[in-house]
Amino acid sequence: MNDQTTNPSGLIACLVIYEIGSTTLFLQAAEAKQDAWIAMTLASAAAFFLLAMYLAMHRQDPDRDLFALCRAYLGSWAGTACGFLFVGYFAYESSRNLRDLVELTSQVLLNQTPLFIIAMITIIVVANTARYGARMLFLCTLVLLPFLLMGYALLIVMLASQQMIHAESLLPMLENGWRPVFKAAFPELVSFPFGQTVLFLVFFPLVRTGTPGFSRSVYLTYGGVSLFLIAMNQLTVFVLGQSIAENVTFPLLESVQLIEFSQVFERMDILFVFVLFLGLGTKLAAFFIGAATGFSQLSGIGYRKGILPLAALIFGLSFLSPNYTHHIWVGKAVTYWFTIFQIALPLLLFIAMQINGGKKGRGHG
């Protein structure tokens, strides 16, 4: 992976699409009802400090990625075990995105096609992208980002032009106090989507060293994407109303399907599926590459040789749930456990780096 050095613009574009990912597919903080935007704001602010910790770790030892940091500062045995745990986490997250993409495709586009056929075609395409490493993914996201942004902008304009946005759904604020807001925000929203930036500890070292303003660009990108996700989540409530939004499988898709431009635009849900594919595909590939990078480093097996077994693993994991309802339920359950990888282990590594930084911080991995 030494040939994967890239410009920061590619990583920033990847971060934007990755953070949007599948987030707009679901209603976030539904239990906070009309105060969902407050819960998301609190969660994004908390995860901002996590991102600051990740960047501080990168600045202290910019030549090592997440897996090399674990082995350097936690010791060979503990660091290797910790690294494999992250590989498993990234692979499982990749499988969840694969199942989301497959289910969305089946429900909207290919409802007569078996799920495993859609999943197989998808994982082959993603594995081929992952085979060329993170740099190829970053170049792809540079091309895809304008289409993603234009797609969402068009959807927002169309919803507004149809006078479907009812801002009064925002009221009354804090009708049930702060408790449901905090319950919705912590730890679920911190974990998904905001805390998933832990993956970028794998990618930060790929940016050319000495790039001025890199941390500032990451912070601004994270802030902008957070505001966008908060706005899109609340937009769903404005269009559907809280009671409907929290009881449908894909709320924003339901909103888009209400758009009617007689004999001009039909099936606007296809546009929504297109932008969802960009986000889901990028996130799936990013987690795949993160898992493949760690597996290669920790096992000593060549990076490309590990792609096929990882693709098979991700494919199999995506069908652990017998149906999509169970898949969503499992997702909510494991969100609490994923804070181990987003908060607990990175914090442990950060503390170890502060203790041993003087001795090992100048090394190269």
Backbone torsions as a table, in degrees:
resi	resn	phi	psi	omega
1	MET	NA	7.7	-178.2
2	ASN	-69.1	-18.5	-178.7
3	ASP	-91.0	13.0	-173.8
4	GLN	-95.4	6.8	-179.8
5	THR	-53.8	136.3	-172.6
6	THR	-142.1	168.1	173.7
7	ASN	-78.6	153.1	-178.5
8	PRO	-64.2	-25.7	-177.7
9	SER	-60.4	-37.8	178.9
10	GLY	-66.1	-42.6	178.5
11	LEU	-65.4	-40.2	179.4
12	ILE	-63.2	-43.4	178.3
13	ALA	-62.1	-41.1	178.1
14	CYS	-64.1	-40.3	179.3
15	LEU	-61.6	-40.8	179.9
16	VAL	-61.8	-53.9	-177.0
17	ILE	-66.9	-38.1	179.6
18	TYR	-61.7	-45.7	-178.1
19	GLU	-67.7	-37.8	176.5
20	ILE	-67.5	-51.1	171.1
21	GLY	38.7	-123.3	179.8
22	SER	-98.2	7.2	-173.3
23	THR	-60.4	-41.8	-178.0
24	THR	-72.0	-9.6	179.5
25	LEU	-69.9	-28.3	-174.4
26	PHE	-119.4	159.9	172.2
27	LEU	-85.2	118.6	179.9
28	GLN	-87.7	145.3	175.9
29	ALA	56.4	42.9	-177.7
30	ALA	-60.1	-32.9	-178.1
31	GLU	-68.4	-18.5	176.5
32	ALA	-83.8	-5.4	178.1
33	LYS	54.4	-127.7	-175.2
34	GLN	-67.8	-10.8	178.4
35	ASP	-95.1	18.1	-179.4
36	ALA	-57.8	-35.2	-178.9
37	TRP	-64.6	-33.0	177.5
38	ILE	-68.4	-44.2	179.1
39	ALA	-60.8	-42.6	-180.0
40	MET	-67.1	-35.8	178.1
41	THR	-64.7	-44.2	179.2
42	LEU	-64.0	-43.2	-179.1
43	ALA	-65.3	-41.6	179.8
44	SER	-66.8	-35.0	177.6
45	ALA	-66.8	-41.9	178.4
46	ALA	-64.1	-43.2	-179.6
47	ALA	-69.8	-21.2	174.8
48	PHE	-59.9	-39.1	178.9
49	PHE	-69.4	-31.8	173.4
50	LEU	-63.8	-45.5	178.5
51	LEU	-60.8	-39.7	177.7
52	ALA	-61.2	-37.9	177.6
53	MET	-66.8	-42.5	178.9
54	TYR	-60.8	-43.3	-179.6
55	LEU	-68.7	-34.5	177.0
56	ALA	-64.2	-39.5	176.6
57	MET	-63.4	-40.6	179.4
58	HIS	-66.7	-41.9	-179.6
59	ARG	-64.9	-35.8	-179.1
60	GLN	-68.5	-35.4	-179.3
61	ASP	-141.6	76.7	-170.5
62	PRO	-70.2	-13.1	-176.7
63	ASP	-88.9	-11.3	-176.5
64	ARG	-109.6	138.7	173.6
65	ASP	-89.0	-174.5	-174.9
66	LEU	-54.8	-45.0	-174.9
67	PHE	-71.8	-39.1	177.0
68	ALA	-68.1	-36.2	176.9
69	LEU	-62.9	-42.5	179.3
70	CYS	-58.8	-46.2	-177.0
71	ARG	-72.4	-31.8	-177.7
72	ALA	-74.9	-36.9	-171.1
73	TYR	-109.3	-16.1	178.1
74	LEU	-105.0	-3.8	-177.7
75	GLY	95.0	161.3	-174.0
76	SER	-62.8	-50.2	-176.4
77	TRP	-70.6	-54.2	-178.4
78	ALA	-64.6	-39.5	-179.8
79	GLY	-65.5	-39.5	177.9
80	THR	-66.6	-42.9	178.1
81	ALA	-61.9	-43.7	178.3
82	CYS	-62.2	-41.2	179.3
83	GLY	-62.3	-43.1	178.8
84	PHE	-65.9	-32.8	175.4
85	LEU	-62.2	-41.6	177.2
86	PHE	-65.7	-37.5	176.5
87	VAL	-59.4	-45.7	178.4
88	GLY	-62.6	-40.9	178.7
89	TYR	-63.1	-46.2	-179.8
90	PHE	-64.5	-40.2	179.7
91	ALA	-64.8	-40.6	-179.5
92	TYR	-68.4	-41.1	176.8
93	GLU	-61.3	-38.7	177.5
94	SER	-62.2	-40.8	-179.8
95	SER	-66.4	-34.2	178.7
96	ARG	-67.4	-39.5	177.1
97	ASN	-67.5	-34.9	176.8
98	LEU	-62.9	-44.5	-179.4
99	ARG	-65.6	-40.2	177.3
100	ASP	-59.4	-45.4	-179.1
101	LEU	-64.5	-41.8	-179.4
102	VAL	-64.4	-45.1	-179.0
103	GLU	-65.1	-41.1	178.1
104	LEU	-62.8	-43.5	178.4
105	THR	-61.9	-43.2	-178.6
106	SER	-65.6	-41.3	-176.2
107	GLN	-74.5	-31.6	-173.0
108	VAL	-103.8	-37.9	-170.9
109	LEU	-114.1	-48.8	-169.8
110	LEU	-123.7	63.8	-173.5
111	ASN	-75.0	-5.2	176.4
112	GLN	-103.5	-1.2	-177.3
113	THR	-95.3	131.3	178.5
114	PRO	-57.1	143.7	-177.1
115	LEU	-60.0	-38.5	-175.3
116	PHE	-68.4	-27.5	176.5
117	ILE	-68.5	-46.3	178.2
118	ILE	-61.4	-43.3	-179.3
119	ALA	-64.3	-39.8	-178.7
120	MET	-65.8	-44.9	178.1
121	ILE	-62.3	-42.3	-178.7
122	THR	-63.8	-46.9	-176.1
123	ILE	-68.4	-29.9	176.1
124	ILE	-65.5	-45.0	179.7
125	VAL	-63.4	-45.8	-177.9
126	VAL	-67.4	-41.2	178.9
127	ALA	-62.2	-36.8	177.5
128	ASN	-65.2	-37.7	175.0
129	THR	-65.9	-45.6	-178.5
130	ALA	-63.3	-28.1	-178.6
131	ARG	-58.8	-28.8	-178.1
132	TYR	-93.7	0.5	172.6
133	GLY	87.6	-179.7	-173.7
134	ALA	-65.3	-34.8	-177.0
135	ARG	-60.3	-39.9	177.9
136	MET	-65.0	-40.5	177.7
137	LEU	-61.6	-42.9	-179.7
138	PHE	-63.0	-41.3	178.5
139	LEU	-64.1	-39.5	178.2
140	CYS	-63.6	-42.2	-178.0
141	THR	-68.8	-28.9	175.2
142	LEU	-61.4	-37.4	179.5
143	VAL	-75.7	-39.0	-172.7
144	LEU	-81.3	-25.6	-174.8
145	LEU	-55.6	-46.5	179.0
146	PRO	-58.9	-37.7	178.9
147	PHE	-66.4	-39.6	178.5
148	LEU	-62.7	-48.0	-177.8
149	LEU	-65.8	-41.2	178.7
150	MET	-65.9	-36.7	178.8
151	GLY	-62.2	-47.6	178.7
152	TYR	-66.8	-38.8	178.9
153	ALA	-61.7	-41.6	179.5
154	LEU	-64.2	-41.3	178.6
155	LEU	-62.4	-43.3	-179.8
156	ILE	-63.7	-45.4	179.6
157	VAL	-60.6	-42.4	-178.9
158	MET	-67.1	-41.1	177.5
159	LEU	-63.5	-40.7	179.6
160	ALA	-68.2	-40.0	-177.5
161	SER	-68.5	-23.2	178.3
162	GLN	-88.1	3.5	-179.7
163	GLN	54.4	44.5	-178.4
164	MET	-100.4	-3.3	-177.8
165	ILE	-93.8	116.1	-177.3
166	HIS	-114.5	94.2	-173.7
167	ALA	-66.8	-15.4	179.7
168	GLU	-65.8	-13.4	176.7
169	SER	-66.4	-11.5	178.9
170	LEU	-73.9	-17.9	-174.6
171	LEU	-106.4	154.3	-4.2
172	PRO	-81.6	143.2	179.8
173	MET	-76.0	139.0	177.0
174	LEU	51.9	42.4	-179.3
175	GLU	-59.4	-35.9	-178.8
176	ASN	-107.7	18.6	178.3
177	GLY	82.3	-168.9	-174.6
178	TRP	-84.9	-20.6	-172.6
179	ARG	-57.9	-51.1	178.9
180	PRO	-63.6	-28.2	178.1
181	VAL	-66.8	-49.3	179.5
182	PHE	-66.1	-37.3	179.5
183	LYS	-63.9	-37.1	178.6
184	ALA	-72.7	-34.8	-174.3
185	ALA	-78.3	-38.5	-171.3
186	PHE	-122.0	126.8	-2.9
187	PRO	-97.1	1.3	-169.0
188	GLU	-59.0	-51.0	-177.4
189	LEU	-72.1	-31.1	176.1
190	VAL	-62.3	-40.5	-178.6
191	SER	-72.5	-45.7	178.6
192	PHE	-131.8	118.5	11.1
193	PRO	-103.2	-10.7	-163.3
194	PHE	-70.5	-38.3	-177.0
195	GLY	-73.9	-8.8	-178.4
196	GLN	-71.2	-2.4	175.7
197	THR	-65.9	-7.8	176.7
198	VAL	-57.2	-28.2	178.2
199	LEU	-56.7	-30.8	-173.9
200	PHE	-74.5	-5.9	168.0
201	LEU	-64.1	-22.0	174.6
202	VAL	-76.3	-32.2	-171.4
203	PHE	-98.2	-24.9	-177.0
204	PHE	-53.0	-42.3	-178.5
205	PRO	-66.0	-12.4	-179.6
206	LEU	-77.2	-19.1	178.2
207	VAL	-72.9	138.0	-178.1
208	ARG	-54.8	129.2	-176.9
209	THR	-61.6	146.8	178.6
210	GLY	80.4	11.0	178.8
211	THR	-66.6	117.9	-177.4
212	PRO	-70.0	138.6	175.4
213	GLY	71.8	17.7	-176.9
214	PHE	-64.0	-49.2	-179.2
215	SER	-60.8	-40.9	179.2
216	ARG	-61.8	-40.7	179.1
217	SER	-63.9	-39.7	179.1
218	VAL	-65.4	-42.9	179.7
219	TYR	-62.8	-45.9	-179.2
220	LEU	-64.3	-40.4	178.2
221	THR	-62.5	-46.3	179.6
222	TYR	-60.9	-43.9	179.0
223	GLY	-62.6	-44.3	-180.0
224	GLY	-64.9	-43.5	179.5
225	VAL	-66.4	-38.0	178.1
226	SER	-60.5	-45.1	178.2
227	LEU	-62.8	-39.8	178.7
228	PHE	-63.1	-44.7	-179.0
229	LEU	-65.8	-38.4	177.1
230	ILE	-62.7	-44.6	-178.6
231	ALA	-65.4	-43.3	-178.9
232	MET	-67.3	-37.1	178.2
233	ASN	-64.4	-43.0	-179.7
234	GLN	-71.9	-29.3	177.4
235	LEU	-59.2	-39.5	178.5
236	THR	-60.2	-42.2	178.4
237	VAL	-66.2	-39.3	179.5
238	PHE	-62.4	-35.9	-175.8
239	VAL	-83.9	-47.8	-173.3
240	LEU	-92.6	-24.8	-169.5
241	GLY	87.4	152.0	-172.7
242	GLN	-62.0	-44.2	-173.7
243	SER	-64.2	-39.9	179.0
244	ILE	-75.3	-43.0	-175.6
245	ALA	-58.5	-37.3	-176.5
246	GLU	-86.4	0.2	-177.3
247	ASN	-119.4	8.4	175.4
248	VAL	-112.5	155.4	-174.9
249	THR	-67.7	-48.8	-178.8
250	PHE	-123.1	87.4	-172.3
251	PRO	-60.1	-45.8	-178.1
252	LEU	-67.3	-34.2	175.9
253	LEU	-62.7	-40.5	176.1
254	GLU	-61.5	-39.4	178.7
255	SER	-63.4	-45.5	-178.0
256	VAL	-64.9	-35.5	-178.9
257	GLN	-68.0	-13.0	177.2
258	LEU	-81.8	-13.0	-179.2
259	ILE	-67.9	130.0	-179.6
260	GLU	-133.9	113.8	170.5
261	PHE	-121.8	91.2	-171.7
262	SER	-53.5	124.5	176.3
263	GLN	60.4	14.8	175.5
264	VAL	-116.9	-62.0	177.5
265	PHE	-120.7	130.0	174.6
266	GLU	-129.3	154.9	-179.5
267	ARG	54.3	56.9	177.2
268	MET	-67.3	-15.8	177.7
269	ASP	-64.0	-23.4	177.2
270	ILE	-64.4	-38.5	177.2
271	LEU	-63.3	-42.0	179.0
272	PHE	-63.9	-42.4	178.2
273	VAL	-62.3	-37.4	178.5
274	PHE	-60.4	-48.6	-178.9
275	VAL	-69.8	-30.9	175.7
276	LEU	-66.8	-39.5	178.2
277	PHE	-60.5	-40.9	178.9
278	LEU	-60.7	-46.5	-178.9
279	GLY	-68.5	-48.1	-179.6
280	LEU	-64.3	-42.8	-179.2
281	GLY	-63.8	-42.0	178.8
282	THR	-64.9	-44.1	-179.2
283	LYS	-65.9	-42.3	176.9
284	LEU	-58.8	-46.7	-179.0
285	ALA	-67.7	-39.2	-179.2
286	ALA	-63.9	-45.9	177.4
287	PHE	-64.0	-39.1	178.1
288	PHE	-59.1	-49.4	-179.0
289	ILE	-64.2	-39.0	177.0
290	GLY	-60.6	-45.1	178.8
291	ALA	-65.3	-42.1	-179.0
292	ALA	-66.0	-38.4	178.3
293	THR	-62.6	-47.5	179.8
294	GLY	-65.7	-42.5	179.8
295	PHE	-60.6	-41.5	180.0
296	SER	-65.5	-46.1	-178.3
297	GLN	-65.6	-41.9	-172.6
298	LEU	-81.9	-30.1	-177.5
299	SER	-95.3	-19.4	-176.3
300	GLY	81.5	0.9	177.4
301	ILE	-81.0	141.2	-179.6
302	GLY	-55.0	145.6	-175.4
303	TYR	-55.0	-50.3	-176.2
304	ARG	-70.4	-28.1	178.4
305	LYS	-68.5	-25.0	-179.1
306	GLY	-85.7	-8.3	-176.6
307	ILE	-64.1	-46.8	-176.1
308	LEU	-63.8	-50.5	178.3
309	PRO	-62.9	-34.2	177.4
310	LEU	-68.4	-39.3	177.3
311	ALA	-61.3	-42.3	178.2
312	ALA	-64.3	-40.6	178.7
313	LEU	-63.4	-47.2	-179.2
314	ILE	-63.8	-41.1	177.4
315	PHE	-59.0	-47.1	-179.7
316	GLY	-65.5	-42.6	-179.7
317	LEU	-63.1	-30.2	-177.1
318	SER	-67.3	-16.9	-178.9
319	PHE	-110.8	21.6	175.0
320	LEU	-63.3	-35.3	179.0
321	SER	-87.6	132.5	-178.1
322	PRO	-69.4	-24.0	178.8
323	ASN	-149.1	171.9	-173.8
324	TYR	-72.0	-31.4	177.4
325	THR	-61.4	-43.6	177.4
326	HIS	-66.0	-37.8	178.2
327	HIS	-59.2	-44.2	179.1
328	ILE	-66.6	-41.2	179.3
329	TRP	-62.0	-44.1	178.1
330	VAL	-62.4	-39.7	179.3
331	GLY	-58.7	-42.0	178.3
332	LYS	-68.2	-34.8	-178.9
333	ALA	-70.6	-43.6	-175.5
334	VAL	-78.7	-14.3	179.1
335	THR	-55.7	-38.6	-179.8
336	TYR	-66.8	-35.7	179.2
337	TRP	-73.7	-28.4	-177.3
338	PHE	-69.0	-16.0	174.6
339	THR	-62.9	-19.7	174.4
340	ILE	-59.2	-41.8	-176.5
341	PHE	-84.2	-23.1	-176.7
342	GLN	-96.1	-26.6	-176.2
343	ILE	-121.4	-59.6	-170.5
344	ALA	-63.3	-56.5	-177.9
345	LEU	-66.3	-43.7	175.6
346	PRO	-61.1	-37.5	177.9
347	LEU	-65.3	-42.2	176.3
348	LEU	-60.1	-43.3	179.2
349	LEU	-65.9	-40.6	179.4
350	PHE	-61.8	-43.6	178.7
351	ILE	-63.6	-42.8	178.4
352	ALA	-62.2	-36.1	178.6
353	MET	-67.8	-36.8	178.9
354	GLN	-68.4	-36.5	-179.6
355	ILE	-71.6	-42.5	-174.7
356	ASN	-104.5	8.3	-172.8
357	GLY	-58.9	-38.7	-178.0
358	GLY	-65.2	-30.4	-175.6
359	LYS	-88.7	-34.3	-171.1
360	LYS	-116.7	-10.9	-173.0
361	GLY	-64.6	-21.0	-177.2
362	ARG	-93.9	1.7	-178.4
363	GLY	-77.7	175.2	178.3
364	HIS	-126.1	142.1	-179.9
365	GLY	-113.0	NA	NA
